């Protein structure tokens, strides 16, 4: 008896292994319409979208060029303010009331306000910056180095022989203490120097903090500044306010109003520059 063979798979159910067989099968099935549809879809996907993107980009460039030409042909001023005098006064009154609310809120917050300065794009409280500076400067006192040099087994021993200083350079006396510090008075020179340096540092730090706070207020007065700044800068404003006969309330009102729409000006009103006397 001959050996029994397994079932032979029908060609119509097997997946074609070559493109030629697949094309022949499609041609025999529907005359190649399915394959043609696949080729057309692939071509449209590859080239059609690219062409559409190119066409749209060209249209956008033409639109931008047309817009630029249109802007060049427009007159210098195309917007005419047609508001009545009463409407303008109403808008100005609204902005002034908003300024009053802004500064009343700022005044109420002053008691709990923590001034900050921006370091590496982070707002840091002034107290934290000052504390870090104090620790840094005090740790740099040369007296500490003299003490650490004499540390032995966890204890600091005072040098008793001249040979303990035999390796000290002559220039070291310019950068460190000439005697071994054992009393608080030995730190007095470094202490007074550090206090003077920190006083200057603190004044600058507070100045920077106030500037940042006023600049944040300035961001909230953009609307009032754009509306009122021109009117408040009139040279006749002082005379106009005097004509209102407001009495003592008119004193300094021009400077206050101008500073209200431009908060950095408040610094000169609240902290006027100190006059230096001869001999200071």
Backbone as CSV, one residue per row, in Angstrom:
resi,resn,N_x,N_y,N_z,CA_x,CA_y,CA_z,C_x,C_y,C_z
1,UNK,0.845,-1.194,0.000,0.000,0.000,0.000,0.877,1.239,0.000
2,UNK,0.437,2.204,-0.720,1.212,3.449,-0.745,0.981,4.262,0.518
3,UNK,1.953,5.094,0.840,1.863,5.921,2.040,0.798,7.002,1.858
4,UNK,-0.034,7.134,2.849,-1.131,8.104,2.777,-0.601,9.521,2.947
5,UNK,-0.979,10.367,2.054,-0.535,11.773,2.133,-1.564,12.609,2.887
6,UNK,-1.088,13.657,3.511,-1.979,14.561,4.224,-2.784,15.385,3.250
7,UNK,-3.792,16.076,3.746,-4.630,16.906,2.865,-3.840,18.033,2.232
8,UNK,-4.096,18.246,0.996,-3.415,19.317,0.264,-4.228,20.590,0.415
9,UNK,-3.563,21.651,0.887,-4.276,22.922,1.096,-4.665,23.506,-0.235
10,UNK,-5.874,24.033,-0.271,-6.382,24.629,-1.508,-5.698,25.952,-1.768
11,UNK,-5.307,26.235,-3.018,-4.587,27.480,-3.311,-5.378,28.714,-2.962
12,UNK,-6.738,28.628,-3.070,-7.494,29.852,-2.833,-7.518,30.248,-1.367
13,UNK,-7.128,29.352,-0.456,-7.143,29.691,0.972,-5.766,30.020,1.527
14,UNK,-4.734,29.867,0.764,-3.383,30.189,1.247,-3.022,31.611,0.863
15,UNK,-2.197,32.222,1.712,-1.781,33.598,1.491,-0.696,33.626,0.417
16,UNK,-0.853,34.418,-0.630,0.173,34.477,-1.684,1.512,34.906,-1.110
17,UNK,2.583,34.262,-1.560,3.910,34.538,-1.027,4.653,35.609,-1.810
18,UNK,4.201,35.926,-3.014,4.856,36.944,-3.822,3.827,37.926,-4.336
19,UNK,4.315,39.122,-4.685,3.418,40.138,-5.242,2.818,39.691,-6.576
20,UNK,3.604,38.936,-7.354,3.107,38.482,-8.652,1.890,37.575,-8.480
21,UNK,1.985,36.636,-7.516,0.856,35.741,-7.266,-0.347,36.533,-6.782
22,UNK,-0.095,37.526,-5.901,-1.200,38.322,-5.383,-1.871,39.115,-6.495
23,UNK,-1.067,39.704,-7.371,-1.655,40.448,-8.495,-2.482,39.527,-9.406
24,UNK,-1.953,38.362,-9.695,-2.682,37.418,-10.533,-3.990,36.991,-9.883
25,UNK,-3.936,36.770,-8.553,-5.159,36.385,-7.859,-6.193,37.503,-7.917
26,UNK,-5.746,38.776,-7.677,-6.674,39.904,-7.722,-7.251,40.079,-9.124
27,UNK,-6.427,39.876,-10.142,-6.901,40.018,-11.514,-7.953,38.964,-11.833
28,UNK,-7.715,37.729,-11.313,-8.675,36.652,-11.559,-9.958,36.866,-10.791
29,UNK,-9.867,37.554,-9.636,-11.050,37.742,-8.790,-11.938,38.855,-9.308
30,UNK,-11.361,40.083,-9.474,-12.196,41.221,-9.882,-11.567,42.042,-10.992
31,UNK,-10.711,41.427,-11.719,-10.082,42.142,-12.822,-9.013,43.107,-12.385
32,UNK,-8.517,43.018,-11.119,-7.451,43.893,-10.606,-7.948,45.197,-10.035
33,UNK,-9.268,45.343,-9.894,-9.806,46.601,-9.371,-9.387,46.817,-7.915
34,UNK,-9.408,45.759,-7.115,-9.020,45.890,-5.713,-7.580,46.342,-5.564
35,UNK,-6.676,45.751,-6.365,-5.265,46.140,-6.299,-5.083,47.571,-6.759
36,UNK,-5.835,47.954,-7.804,-5.748,49.318,-8.304,-6.217,50.317,-7.233
37,UNK,-7.280,49.941,-6.510,-7.775,50.803,-5.449,-6.710,50.973,-4.359
38,UNK,-6.042,49.897,-4.011,-4.998,49.963,-2.986,-3.859,50.871,-3.413
39,UNK,-3.433,50.738,-4.672,-2.349,51.572,-5.190,-2.742,53.039,-5.189
40,UNK,-3.983,53.331,-5.601,-4.447,54.725,-5.631,-4.505,55.327,-4.232
41,UNK,-5.015,54.568,-3.256,-5.090,55.058,-1.889,-3.695,55.337,-1.325
42,UNK,-2.757,54.447,-1.610,-1.388,54.647,-1.138,-0.770,55.894,-1.756
43,UNK,-1.017,56.083,-3.042,-0.464,57.255,-3.737,-1.046,58.550,-3.174
44,UNK,-2.356,58.545,-2.922,-2.995,59.745,-2.382,-2.462,60.055,-0.989
45,UNK,-2.283,58.995,-0.185,-1.797,59.207,1.177,-0.381,59.762,1.198
46,UNK,0.448,59.283,0.283,1.851,59.709,0.278,2.016,61.076,-0.359
47,UNK,1.421,61.245,-1.547,1.665,62.456,-2.322,0.552,63.492,-2.196
48,UNK,-0.683,63.017,-1.993,-1.801,63.959,-1.925,-1.722,64.876,-0.712
49,UNK,-1.426,64.317,0.476,-1.331,65.139,1.679,-0.153,66.108,1.598
50,UNK,0.955,65.661,1.043,2.099,66.546,0.886,1.761,67.715,-0.032
51,UNK,1.045,67.416,-1.121,0.643,68.485,-2.033,-0.333,69.435,-1.357
52,UNK,-1.271,68.894,-0.563,-2.224,69.751,0.156,-1.483,70.674,1.131
53,UNK,-0.514,70.132,1.868,0.270,70.945,2.803,1.040,72.045,2.073
54,UNK,1.591,71.713,0.933,2.328,72.695,0.135,1.405,73.805,-0.350
55,UNK,0.207,73.414,-0.804,-0.748,74.410,-1.298,-1.209,75.334,-0.169
56,UNK,-1.492,74.749,1.001,-1.945,75.562,2.124,-0.844,76.517,2.584
57,UNK,0.391,76.046,2.643,1.504,76.913,3.044,1.667,78.080,2.071
58,UNK,1.517,77.797,0.786,1.614,78.865,-0.210,0.492,79.890,-0.013
59,UNK,-0.713,79.412,0.262,-1.839,80.330,0.480,-1.630,81.176,1.731
60,UNK,-1.070,80.565,2.772,-0.793,81.321,4.008,0.225,82.426,3.759
61,UNK,1.275,82.116,3.012,2.284,83.133,2.701,1.676,84.279,1.892
62,UNK,0.808,83.934,0.952,0.155,84.977,0.160,-0.761,85.834,1.025
63,UNK,-1.454,85.212,1.986,-2.333,85.954,2.881,-1.532,86.917,3.755
64,UNK,-0.397,86.467,4.275,0.442,87.337,5.104,0.955,88.524,4.300
65,UNK,1.382,88.273,3.070,1.873,89.364,2.230,0.760,90.367,1.944
66,UNK,-0.450,89.864,1.725,-1.591,90.754,1.480,-1.922,91.575,2.715
67,UNK,-1.837,90.963,3.895,-2.095,91.688,5.140,-1.085,92.820,5.335
68,UNK,0.185,92.549,5.047,1.199,93.586,5.194,0.936,94.752,4.251
69,UNK,0.544,94.443,3.019,0.224,95.509,2.067,-0.981,96.314,2.534
70,UNK,-1.959,95.632,3.145,-3.150,96.320,3.647,-2.792,97.257,4.790
71,UNK,-1.919,96.801,5.704,-1.509,97.656,6.820,-0.791,98.906,6.333
72,UNK,-0.009,98.761,5.272,0.717,99.917,4.737,-0.225,100.946,4.120
73,UNK,-1.359,100.495,3.623,-2.301,101.416,2.977,-3.268,102.061,3.960
74,UNK,-3.352,101.529,5.205,-4.273,102.104,6.185,-3.755,103.452,6.677
75,UNK,-4.620,104.373,7.030,-4.176,105.663,7.591,-3.560,105.465,8.966
76,UNK,-2.844,106.477,9.450,-2.129,106.384,10.728,-3.079,106.108,11.872
77,UNK,-4.230,106.759,11.912,-5.205,106.552,12.967,-6.521,106.114,12.337
78,UNK,-6.940,104.910,12.688,-8.187,104.387,12.150,-9.278,104.325,13.210
79,UNK,-8.882,104.504,14.507,-9.853,104.433,15.592,-10.117,105.842,16.106
80,UNK,-11.338,106.261,16.084,-11.736,107.583,16.566,-12.564,107.413,17.820
81,UNK,-12.160,108.092,18.884,-12.888,108.008,20.144,-14.158,108.837,20.037
82,UNK,-15.290,108.171,19.979,-16.572,108.858,19.831,-17.336,108.960,21.145
83,UNK,-16.671,108.632,22.249,-17.359,108.702,23.540,-17.634,110.153,23.926
84,UNK,-18.724,110.355,24.635,-19.048,111.698,25.118,-18.188,112.030,26.328
85,UNK,-18.178,113.313,26.686,-17.406,113.748,27.848,-17.887,113.052,29.113
86,UNK,-19.195,112.878,29.226,-19.737,112.202,30.397,-19.306,110.749,30.481
87,UNK,-19.268,110.050,29.345,-18.839,108.659,29.330,-17.369,108.535,29.739
88,UNK,-16.547,109.470,29.265,-15.129,109.445,29.628,-14.952,109.651,31.125
89,UNK,-15.717,110.579,31.702,-15.628,110.815,33.144,-16.062,109.580,33.926
90,UNK,-17.071,108.902,33.436,-17.557,107.711,34.118,-16.490,106.608,34.125
91,UNK,-15.826,106.425,32.984,-14.767,105.426,32.904,-13.592,105.806,33.803
92,UNK,-13.212,107.090,33.807,-12.105,107.543,34.655,-12.445,107.339,36.132
93,UNK,-13.703,107.642,36.510,-14.119,107.454,37.896,-14.033,105.978,38.293
94,UNK,-14.412,105.094,37.373,-14.335,103.667,37.650,-12.894,103.227,37.878
95,UNK,-11.967,103.728,37.069,-10.553,103.367,37.230,-9.993,103.905,38.540
96,UNK,-10.391,105.137,38.922,-9.915,105.718,40.176,-10.435,104.929,41.366
97,UNK,-11.686,104.488,41.310,-12.225,103.674,42.399,-11.487,102.340,42.496
98,UNK,-11.142,101.778,41.349,-10.374,100.527,41.356,-8.998,100.746,41.981
99,UNK,-8.377,101.914,41.726,-7.086,102.222,42.345,-7.224,102.351,43.852
100,UNK,-8.306,102.993,44.302,-8.526,103.133,45.744,-8.639,101.756,46.394
101,UNK,-9.411,100.871,45.789,-9.564,99.516,46.331,-8.226,98.782,46.341
102,UNK,-7.437,98.968,45.275,-6.142,98.292,45.184,-5.225,98.710,46.325
103,UNK,-5.119,100.020,46.571,-4.192,100.500,47.591,-4.723,100.276,49.007
104,UNK,-6.030,100.284,49.186,-6.576,99.941,50.499,-6.286,98.485,50.823
105,UNK,-6.426,97.614,49.843,-6.108,96.198,50.048,-4.617,96.014,50.327
106,UNK,-3.778,96.748,49.587,-2.330,96.650,49.809,-1.963,97.144,51.201
107,UNK,-2.600,98.232,51.668,-2.313,98.762,53.005,-2.739,97.781,54.089
108,UNK,-3.867,97.092,53.894,-4.332,96.120,54.887,-3.415,94.911,54.965
109,UNK,-2.747,94.615,53.868,-1.857,93.449,53.841,-0.445,93.757,54.326
110,UNK,-0.127,95.006,54.549,1.246,95.367,54.899,1.686,94.757,56.222
111,UNK,0.753,94.629,57.178,1.133,94.087,58.479,1.623,92.648,58.373
112,UNK,1.026,91.885,57.473,1.398,90.475,57.319,2.214,90.226,56.057
113,UNK,2.669,91.296,55.422,3.384,91.144,54.163,4.809,90.664,54.406
114,UNK,5.225,89.700,53.630,6.607,89.210,53.660,7.261,89.601,52.333
115,UNK,8.127,90.600,52.393,8.810,91.033,51.185,9.723,89.915,50.697
116,UNK,9.832,89.825,49.380,10.652,88.780,48.775,11.544,89.381,47.701
117,UNK,12.575,88.641,47.352,13.417,88.957,46.199,13.497,87.702,45.344
118,UNK,13.639,87.897,44.058,13.683,86.770,43.134,15.117,86.313,42.933
119,UNK,15.375,85.065,43.276,16.683,84.447,43.094,16.488,83.168,42.289
120,UNK,17.124,83.103,41.129,16.982,81.929,40.245,15.509,81.661,39.943
121,UNK,14.784,82.762,39.628,13.373,82.686,39.243,12.464,82.191,40.369
122,UNK,12.930,82.274,41.610,12.132,81.859,42.769,12.053,83.024,43.749
123,UNK,10.833,83.333,44.226,10.651,84.409,45.197,11.051,83.894,46.578
124,UNK,12.083,84.508,47.170,12.619,84.072,48.457,12.402,85.181,49.479
125,UNK,11.850,84.873,50.672,11.658,85.901,51.700,12.985,86.567,52.085
126,UNK,12.916,87.870,52.382,14.130,88.601,52.724,14.804,88.008,53.956
127,UNK,14.008,87.572,54.923,14.586,87.002,56.140,15.434,85.784,55.858
128,UNK,15.000,84.936,54.915,15.783,83.742,54.591,17.103,84.118,53.917
129,UNK,17.042,85.110,53.026,18.266,85.544,52.346,19.243,86.144,53.349
130,UNK,18.727,86.977,54.256,19.594,87.620,55.245,20.196,86.596,56.195
131,UNK,19.406,85.620,56.640,19.927,84.593,57.550,21.057,83.805,56.899
132,UNK,20.878,83.451,55.637,21.927,82.709,54.936,23.207,83.543,54.809
133,UNK,23.046,84.849,54.565,24.213,85.720,54.453,24.916,85.876,55.788
134,UNK,24.161,85.974,56.871,24.763,86.103,58.200,25.583,84.863,58.535
135,UNK,24.997,83.690,58.309,25.705,82.438,58.605,26.987,82.343,57.785
136,UNK,26.911,82.731,56.517,28.089,82.651,55.654,29.202,83.570,56.145
137,UNK,28.857,84.815,56.471,29.889,85.781,56.859,30.507,85.442,58.219
138,UNK,29.693,85.001,59.164,30.232,84.657,60.484,31.132,83.432,60.392
139,UNK,30.739,82.475,59.575,31.567,81.271,59.430,32.899,81.569,58.758
140,UNK,33.003,82.724,58.093,34.250,83.093,57.426,35.221,83.823,58.350
141,UNK,34.858,84.025,59.604,35.786,84.722,60.515,37.080,83.922,60.631
142,UNK,38.221,84.562,60.514,39.495,83.833,60.607,39.748,83.251,61.992
143,UNK,39.097,83.799,63.023,39.294,83.276,64.379,38.858,81.816,64.479
144,UNK,37.783,81.459,63.731,37.353,80.066,63.774,38.436,79.146,63.214
145,UNK,39.096,79.596,62.159,40.139,78.765,61.552,41.280,78.527,62.539
146,UNK,41.598,79.573,63.306,42.654,79.411,64.313,42.267,78.374,65.354
147,UNK,40.987,78.354,65.725,40.531,77.374,66.702,40.548,75.966,66.125
148,UNK,40.078,75.820,64.866,40.036,74.478,64.276,41.437,73.906,64.074
149,UNK,42.392,74.791,63.824,43.767,74.318,63.632,44.338,73.683,64.900
150,UNK,43.790,74.046,66.046,44.298,73.526,67.318,43.417,72.412,67.878
151,UNK,42.533,71.878,67.039,41.660,70.797,67.496,42.441,69.488,67.548
152,UNK,42.373,68.824,68.700,43.050,67.549,68.905,42.105,66.608,69.647
153,UNK,41.731,65.509,68.992,40.869,64.509,69.631,39.579,65.115,70.173
154,UNK,38.993,66.045,69.404,37.732,66.626,69.811,37.861,67.786,70.770
155,UNK,39.080,68.170,71.136,39.304,69.285,72.048,40.197,70.323,71.378
156,UNK,39.983,71.571,71.753,40.813,72.659,71.258,41.773,73.058,72.362
157,UNK,43.056,72.941,72.057,44.080,73.257,73.054,44.794,74.535,72.650
158,UNK,44.988,75.396,73.607,45.663,76.667,73.341,47.149,76.429,73.160
159,UNK,47.739,76.971,72.088,49.192,76.793,71.888,49.974,77.463,73.015
160,UNK,50.993,76.764,73.474,51.775,77.272,74.605,53.209,77.585,74.251
161,UNK,53.691,77.073,73.093,55.081,77.284,72.727,55.169,78.070,71.440
162,UNK,56.213,78.813,71.261,56.431,79.602,70.047,56.569,78.715,68.834
163,UNK,56.958,77.445,69.063,57.141,76.536,67.936,55.819,76.176,67.288
164,UNK,54.718,76.402,68.011,53.423,76.107,67.408,53.141,77.018,66.228
165,UNK,53.851,78.165,66.128,53.608,79.119,65.047,54.758,79.166,64.067
166,UNK,55.684,78.174,64.144,56.875,78.243,63.328,56.554,78.104,61.846
167,UNK,55.462,77.444,61.517,55.124,77.240,60.104,54.181,78.299,59.569
168,UNK,53.896,79.306,60.356,52.992,80.355,59.873,53.770,81.323,58.986
169,UNK,53.194,81.650,57.829,53.815,82.610,56.931,53.635,84.010,57.475
170,UNK,54.557,84.889,57.069,54.452,86.276,57.496,53.168,86.919,56.992
171,UNK,52.717,86.482,55.783,51.514,87.080,55.204,50.250,86.651,55.926
172,UNK,50.333,85.576,56.732,49.137,85.085,57.402,48.590,86.096,58.393
173,UNK,49.434,86.953,58.924,48.968,87.924,59.910,48.039,88.945,59.282
174,UNK,48.067,89.060,57.946,47.161,90.002,57.281,45.770,89.421,57.122
175,UNK,45.668,88.099,57.126,44.390,87.457,56.884,43.786,86.829,58.138
176,UNK,44.508,86.738,59.199,44.001,86.090,60.398,44.466,86.800,61.646
177,UNK,43.978,86.343,62.794,44.353,86.992,64.065,45.814,86.755,64.396
178,UNK,46.412,87.728,65.044,47.827,87.601,65.439,47.958,86.870,66.766
179,UNK,46.876,86.763,67.536,46.891,86.035,68.802,45.819,84.962,68.759
180,UNK,46.008,83.948,69.564,45.045,82.860,69.609,43.787,83.330,70.341
181,UNK,42.604,83.212,69.704,41.381,83.730,70.329,40.901,82.844,71.477
182,UNK,40.845,83.436,72.657,40.356,82.710,73.832,39.237,83.468,74.540
183,UNK,39.012,84.739,74.190,37.980,85.552,74.838,37.058,86.123,73.768
184,UNK,35.894,86.545,74.170,34.953,87.139,73.231,35.512,88.417,72.629
185,UNK,36.364,89.120,73.407,36.968,90.352,72.884,37.857,90.090,71.682
186,UNK,38.380,88.862,71.564,39.245,88.531,70.438,38.467,88.479,69.116
187,UNK,37.158,88.340,69.220,36.321,88.304,68.025,35.745,89.673,67.682
188,UNK,36.071,90.690,68.470,35.399,91.981,68.331,35.668,92.620,66.968
189,UNK,36.898,92.573,66.490,37.223,93.204,65.209,36.445,92.575,64.059
190,UNK,36.394,91.239,64.024,35.621,90.567,62.975,34.137,90.851,63.139
191,UNK,33.673,90.941,64.380,32.259,91.204,64.637,31.848,92.577,64.115
192,UNK,32.618,93.609,64.436,32.257,94.957,63.999,32.318,95.078,62.477
193,UNK,33.302,94.451,61.859,33.405,94.502,60.404,32.192,93.810,59.760
194,UNK,31.799,92.672,60.318,30.656,91.943,59.771,29.362,92.720,59.947
195,UNK,29.198,93.386,61.085,27.986,94.186,61.318,27.880,95.300,60.288
196,UNK,28.990,95.975,60.005,28.969,97.045,59.001,28.622,96.489,57.617
197,UNK,29.229,95.366,57.257,28.963,94.770,55.949,27.516,94.296,55.844
198,UNK,26.997,93.693,56.908,25.622,93.206,56.884,24.628,94.357,56.889
199,UNK,24.974,95.476,57.499,24.086,96.639,57.472,23.910,97.135,56.050
200,UNK,24.995,97.232,55.318,24.917,97.653,53.923,24.171,96.614,53.093
201,UNK,24.443,95.338,53.345,23.759,94.265,52.619,22.257,94.298,52.892
202,UNK,21.869,94.542,54.145,20.457,94.569,54.517,19.740,95.733,53.862
203,UNK,20.370,96.905,53.824,19.747,98.059,53.176,19.480,97.764,51.698
204,UNK,20.454,97.172,51.031,20.266,96.833,49.618,19.182,95.768,49.448
205,UNK,19.144,94.803,50.369,18.158,93.738,50.288,16.744,94.288,50.441
206,UNK,16.559,95.181,51.418,15.244,95.792,51.616,14.856,96.628,50.409
207,UNK,15.825,97.347,49.856,15.560,98.159,48.669,15.096,97.281,47.499
208,UNK,15.742,96.145,47.298,15.342,95.236,46.221,13.955,94.650,46.483
209,UNK,13.666,94.333,47.752,12.361,93.785,48.082,11.240,94.779,47.845
210,UNK,11.465,96.039,48.221,10.461,97.082,47.987,10.253,97.288,46.490
211,UNK,11.342,97.286,45.731,11.225,97.456,44.275,10.381,96.345,43.650
212,UNK,10.608,95.107,44.075,9.833,94.004,43.517,8.356,94.121,43.895
213,UNK,8.080,94.538,45.132,6.690,94.677,45.555,5.990,95.776,44.754
214,UNK,6.672,96.897,44.554,6.083,97.990,43.780,5.896,97.590,42.317
215,UNK,6.814,96.814,41.779,6.660,96.361,40.396,5.468,95.422,40.246
216,UNK,5.201,94.607,41.273,4.012,93.754,41.214,2.739,94.601,41.265
217,UNK,2.755,95.675,42.063,1.621,96.594,42.068,1.467,97.270,40.707
218,UNK,2.580,97.571,40.073,2.527,98.244,38.772,1.829,97.383,37.734
219,UNK,2.006,96.061,37.823,1.339,95.169,36.880,-0.183,95.236,37.023
220,UNK,-0.652,95.609,38.212,-2.092,95.654,38.457,-2.697,97.023,38.134
221,UNK,-1.873,97.962,37.696,-2.371,99.301,37.381,-2.228,99.621,35.896
222,UNK,-2.057,98.601,35.068,-1.858,98.830,33.636,-3.052,99.552,33.030
223,UNK,-4.261,99.114,33.376,-5.460,99.705,32.797,-5.588,101.181,33.171
224,UNK,-5.389,101.493,34.458,-5.500,102.883,34.902,-4.399,103.741,34.293
225,UNK,-3.208,103.184,34.148,-2.098,103.951,33.587,-2.356,104.300,32.123
226,UNK,-2.873,103.349,31.354,-3.142,103.620,29.941,-4.246,104.651,29.762
227,UNK,-5.153,104.724,30.731,-6.283,105.644,30.607,-5.978,107.029,31.181
228,UNK,-5.235,107.078,32.312,-5.096,108.330,33.046,-3.713,108.961,32.964
229,UNK,-2.707,108.221,32.538,-1.339,108.738,32.597,-1.179,110.027,31.809
230,UNK,-1.725,110.087,30.612,-1.576,111.284,29.781,-2.217,112.493,30.439
231,UNK,-3.407,112.311,30.994,-4.099,113.425,31.643,-3.369,113.868,32.903
232,UNK,-2.810,112.926,33.662,-2.138,113.277,34.910,-0.798,113.958,34.680
233,UNK,-0.227,113.825,33.495,1.061,114.449,33.206,0.917,115.873,32.671
234,UNK,-0.297,116.371,32.577,-0.485,117.739,32.090,0.191,118.737,33.017
235,UNK,0.854,119.724,32.448,1.539,120.741,33.241,0.552,121.634,33.995
236,UNK,-0.675,121.709,33.516,-1.678,122.570,34.144,-2.447,121.849,35.252
237,UNK,-2.082,120.599,35.557,-2.851,119.820,36.516,-2.834,120.449,37.911
238,UNK,-1.687,120.951,38.327,-1.601,121.571,39.665,-2.548,122.759,39.785
239,UNK,-2.555,123.615,38.756,-3.446,124.771,38.783,-4.904,124.336,38.763
240,UNK,-5.215,123.304,38.015,-6.588,122.825,37.951,-7.051,122.294,39.305
241,UNK,-6.169,121.594,40.032,-6.543,121.074,41.347,-6.704,122.211,42.351
242,UNK,-5.827,123.225,42.268,-5.965,124.374,43.172,-7.286,125.106,42.956
243,UNK,-7.736,125.134,41.716,-8.993,125.823,41.414,-10.201,125.125,42.038
244,UNK,-10.026,123.874,42.454,-11.119,123.153,43.094,-11.304,123.547,44.554
245,UNK,-10.310,124.280,45.107,-10.371,124.774,46.493,-10.605,123.629,47.482
246,UNK,-9.713,122.655,47.407,-9.814,121.495,48.296,-9.082,121.691,49.611
247,UNK,-8.404,122.802,49.758,-7.690,123.074,50.993,-6.473,122.195,51.154
248,UNK,-6.257,121.706,52.378,-5.070,120.896,52.671,-5.074,119.574,51.898
249,UNK,-6.238,119.126,51.497,-6.300,117.860,50.766,-5.599,117.930,49.419
250,UNK,-5.457,119.135,48.892,-4.811,119.293,47.588,-3.296,119.234,47.670
251,UNK,-2.741,119.315,48.905,-1.280,119.313,49.059,-0.693,117.966,48.622
252,UNK,0.185,118.013,47.660,0.837,116.794,47.182,-0.047,115.876,46.371
253,UNK,-1.255,116.320,46.033,-2.186,115.437,45.326,-1.684,115.074,43.934
254,UNK,-1.018,116.003,43.274,-0.524,115.715,41.921,0.482,114.562,41.955
255,UNK,1.448,114.645,42.886,2.458,113.590,42.981,1.828,112.251,43.360
256,UNK,0.826,112.308,44.255,0.181,111.067,44.693,-0.598,110.429,43.543
257,UNK,-1.322,111.235,42.785,-2.090,110.692,41.671,-1.177,110.089,40.607
258,UNK,-0.083,110.775,40.323,0.843,110.254,39.313,1.498,108.958,39.789
259,UNK,1.795,108.904,41.079,2.398,107.684,41.615,1.384,106.549,41.695
260,UNK,0.103,106.885,41.848,-0.925,105.847,41.963,-1.015,104.995,40.707
261,UNK,-0.814,105.600,39.544,-0.871,104.835,38.294,0.494,104.290,37.902
262,UNK,1.531,104.687,38.639,2.888,104.203,38.378,3.560,103.948,39.727
263,UNK,3.231,102.816,40.402,3.656,102.561,41.779,5.144,102.740,42.082
264,UNK,6.096,102.446,41.166,7.492,102.707,41.524,7.757,104.140,41.968
265,UNK,6.918,105.097,41.544,7.087,106.479,42.002,6.771,106.633,43.483
266,UNK,6.006,105.698,44.037,5.662,105.779,45.450,6.900,105.711,46.329
267,UNK,7.924,105.070,45.831,9.137,104.899,46.636,9.754,106.247,46.996
268,UNK,9.734,107.184,46.060,10.306,108.504,46.333,9.447,109.294,47.307
269,UNK,8.128,109.019,47.325,7.251,109.717,48.263,7.363,109.150,49.668
270,UNK,7.415,107.812,49.772,7.471,107.165,51.086,8.888,107.153,51.639
271,UNK,9.871,106.931,50.764,11.270,106.899,51.192,12.049,107.948,50.397
272,UNK,11.907,109.219,50.741,12.632,110.255,49.989,14.137,110.085,50.152
273,UNK,14.908,110.419,49.123,16.371,110.291,49.221,16.905,111.096,50.390
274,UNK,17.801,110.469,51.155,18.375,111.138,52.314,19.401,112.165,51.866
275,UNK,19.287,113.352,52.405,20.250,114.406,52.090,21.516,114.220,52.882
276,UNK,22.607,114.225,52.181,23.909,114.054,52.826,24.461,115.399,53.287
277,UNK,24.851,115.459,54.509,25.454,116.675,55.055,26.959,116.618,54.878
278,UNK,27.533,117.776,54.840,28.998,117.860,54.725,29.624,117.216,55.947
279,UNK,30.521,116.276,55.705,31.169,115.596,56.796,30.627,114.208,57.031
280,UNK,29.502,113.837,56.340,28.973,112.469,56.491,29.926,111.473,55.875
